[in-house]
Amino acid sequence: MTVQRVVTFDFYGTLVQWHETLEVAFREMLLRRALPVAGTAALLRDFAAEGRRLRDAPPWKPYRQVLHDSVAFALRRAGLAADAADGEALVARVSTIPPHVDVPAALAVLKTRYRLAAISNTDDDLIAGSLPGLGVELDAVVTAQQARAYKPDLRLFHHAHQVLGVTPAEVVHVAASQPLDMAVCRVLGIRAFWVNRRGEKAEERYKPFTEVATVAEAAALL
């Protein structure tokens, strides 16, 4: 029987407050223009869609560039002028995202039994500022910048497993995204926990995984 020695995590949305941070950032963009914040949801949808397109389209681009370009796209779609300050404001917020409230204690418990690592669609410098808030030091932080590939590209996971010196069978992956993370776990045969913080619907095409509401719940089951 293979022993699972490492727990890997998606970072944004799973460990730290990604969606909440984005909502604040885009509300501020509208407020600076003296516009109703009711337009935030549409901006976020267009930002996310363009971000996916840019990450998936070759050649590989730094995540900082993806953020800048996606912000500009979303604002233009809303009929608004975009400037570099909008992208820089978002990058500044993304560089220091607080953890979800359940995360530090859950990681502290898991750290006593497993090696812990993050696998994230980001740049090394962007993720660095949010790491101290986790309360524990991760054994590895593997980014798209290092692998020159974004999830769900298998190369990012292969690179992470190589860095950690493990096989997929020796890993548990905990993540909030079905298409970016659960899809990869299904292909690679990784035991997976889907952290459904936002009340989404579980999709059969991404199973098998164990659905939980928080990282703390996943930790209790490991």
N, C-alpha and C positions, 0 to 999 in steps of 0.2 A: 504493500500500500504506500502510495506517495504521500509524504508529509508536506503540508503547505507551510512554508517558512517565511513568506513575505506577504504583506498586505500592501497593495498599491491603490492609489486614489487618484481619481480626477480631482482637479484643484478648484477651478472656478465653478461655483454653483454647488459643489459637493462639500468642500471644506470651508470655503469663504463665500461671502455674500455678493455674488456676481450680479444677479438680476436686480437686487436692491440697489447696488452701486450704480448700475447703468441707468436705472430709473431716475435716481437723483441727478446724475450727470445730464441727462437729456431734459429733465424738467428745468435745470438751471440754464441750459441753452435757450429754451423758450422764454424763460423769465427775463434773461438778458435782452431779449428782443421785444419785451413787453407783450408777449403773445400768450394765449390761454394754454395752460398745461394739459388740457384735454388732448392736445396733439401728441403727447408723449408716446402713447401706445403705437401709433402709426410710425413714428420715427424709429422706435425700437424694432418693429417688424422689418422695416426696410434695412436698418442697420444689420440685423441678424442675417437676412437673406443675402445681402451683399458680402458680408463677412464669410459666409459659407462658400459663395462663388469664388471669392478671391483666394481662400485657403485651398480650394480644390483645383484651381486652374494653375497649370505650370507657367513659368518657373516658380520655385518656392520664393516666398516673400517674407521678410521679417514681420512678426506680429504687430510691431509698432506701426509699420506701414499699412497693414491690413486695417488696424483701428482708425488711422487717419483717413484712409480712403473710404472706409465704410461710413464714417460720420459724414463726410462730405457728400457721399451719395444720398444718404437718408435726408439730409437737409435740402439738397437740390430737388429730390422727389417731392418734398413738401413746398417747393417754390421759394425756398429761402437761400440766401447767399451764405456760403461757407467760407471760413478762413482758417488759417493755421491754428489760431487760438482755440477753436473748438476741439480740434484733434488733440492739442496739447493738454487741454483741460481734462479730456477723457483719459488720456494716458496717465496724467497725474493721479487721478482717482483710482485707476486700475493698478497703479503701482503700490497702493497701500489699502488693500481691502480687508476689513475685519473678518474674523472667522464667524461661522454660525455658532450660536451659543452652546450647542451640545458638543462641539468638536474638541476643544482642548482636553476636557476630562476623558472623552472617549479615546483619544490618541494616547493619553497617558496610560490608560489601562492596557491598550493593545501593545504599547512599546515594551511592556514587561514580558511579552510572549512572542512577539514577531519583529522582524525588521520592517520598517515602514518607508514607503517611497511615494512620490507624486509623479504622475505622467500627465503633462499638460500641454495644451495648444498655446504656447506662449514663447516669449524670449527670456533668456536667463535674467536680464536686468529687471524686467517687468515683474517677474514673480518674486524676486528677492525681497522686496519691501514688505510683502504680506506674510512671509514665512515666520518672523518672530511671534506674530500673534497666535500661532498654533500652540505655543506653549511647550512643545517638544521639538527636538532636532530630528529631522527626517534623515534616514540613512542614504537616501539619494533623491535628487530632484532632476527629473528627466524632462527636457523640453523639446518642442518642435524645432527650435533653433539648433539643438544638438543633432537631431536626426535628419534635419532638412525635410521633414514630412509632418503633416498634420493628421490627427485622427479624422476619419477612421482608417487612414492608411496604416496597414499592418507594420510598416517599417518603424514607426514610432514605438510600438510595443516590442518589436523584435530588438530594437536598440536598448530599450529599458531592461529587458530580460538579460541581454548581454552585459550591461553595466552591473546588474545585480548578481549575475552568475547563477541564474535559475532557469528552469524550463517553465512553460505555461502551467504545467500540472502542479508546480510548487508554489503557485501564486493564487491569492484571492484578490479580486479587483472590486473596488467600491466606487460607484459613480452615479451621477444624476442624469446622464444623457443616455437614452436608448440608442439613437442612431450613431453617436460618436463612440460609445464605449461598449454597451451591451452587444452591439452588432459584432464588434471585434472579439469579444469574449466568446460568443457563439462559434465563430470561425476557428478560433485557436483552442477551444475547449477549456477556457479559464473559468473557475468557479467565480460567480459574480453576484454582487448585491446591488440592486438598483435603488438608489435613494430618491424616493418620490416626494420631494419637498413641496411640489407645486400642484398636487392633486391631478396629475396627468393620468391618462389611460395606458395601462400596460398593453403592449402589442405583441401578439404571438410570434411574429417574425423575428423578434429579438430574443426570445426565450431560448434556453432556460436561464432564469435568474431568480433570486429571492428578493421580493419587494419589501422595502422598509421605508419608514418615514424620515429617519434621521441616521446619521453616522453612529450615534450612540446605540440605536437599535441594532445596527449591524454588528457593532462591537460586542453586544450582549449575546449574540448568536454565534460568535466565533470562539 
